[in-house]
Amino acid sequence: MSVHESAALHAAELAARAEAGTLSALDARSLAHAEDLMAWAREVLTEAGQLRLIGGA
């Protein structure tokens, strides 16, 4: 599993907690970190011309 895939799964789990109203402050920071990891992975893959690896164009 790639960094992007792992971060995306974690972000989805935390987003579900946020929607349910059970997101703690620690979970909120974890969600922000997961989103940062996804953005970083997208940037690296874009620069490498490999965005297709995460379903991008």
C-alpha positions as CSV (number, residue, x, y, z in Angstrom):
1,M,0.0,0.0,0.0
2,S,1.4,3.4,-0.9
3,V,1.7,6.4,1.4
4,H,-1.1,8.1,-0.5
5,E,-3.4,5.1,-0.2
6,S,-2.7,4.6,3.5
7,A,-3.2,8.3,4.2
8,A,-6.4,8.3,2.2
9,L,-7.9,5.4,4.2
10,H,-6.9,7.0,7.5
11,A,-8.4,10.3,6.4
12,A,-11.6,8.6,5.4
13,E,-11.9,6.9,8.8
14,L,-11.3,10.2,10.6
15,A,-13.7,12.1,8.4
16,A,-16.4,9.5,9.4
17,R,-15.6,10.2,13.0
18,A,-15.9,13.9,12.4
19,E,-19.2,13.5,10.8
20,A,-20.4,11.4,13.7
21,G,-19.2,14.1,16.1
22,T,-16.7,11.8,17.8
23,L,-13.5,13.4,16.5
24,S,-11.0,14.2,19.3
25,A,-8.4,17.0,19.1
26,L,-5.8,14.3,18.6
27,D,-7.8,12.8,15.7
28,A,-8.2,16.2,14.2
29,R,-4.4,16.6,14.1
30,S,-4.1,13.1,12.7
31,L,-6.6,14.0,10.0
32,A,-4.6,17.1,9.1
33,H,-1.4,15.1,9.0
34,A,-3.0,12.5,6.7
35,E,-4.2,15.2,4.4
36,D,-0.6,16.7,4.4
37,L,0.8,13.2,3.5
38,M,-1.7,12.9,0.6
39,A,-0.7,16.3,-0.7
40,W,3.0,15.5,-0.4
41,A,2.6,12.2,-2.2
42,R,0.6,13.8,-5.0
43,E,3.3,16.5,-5.4
44,V,6.1,13.9,-5.6
45,L,4.2,11.8,-8.1
46,T,3.3,14.8,-10.2
47,E,6.9,15.9,-10.4
48,A,7.9,12.3,-11.3
49,G,5.2,12.1,-14.0
50,Q,3.6,9.2,-12.2
51,L,0.3,10.6,-11.0
52,R,-1.3,7.6,-12.7
53,L,-0.1,5.5,-9.7
54,I,-2.8,7.1,-7.5
55,G,-5.5,7.3,-10.2
56,G,-4.6,10.8,-11.5
57,A,-4.3,11.8,-15.1
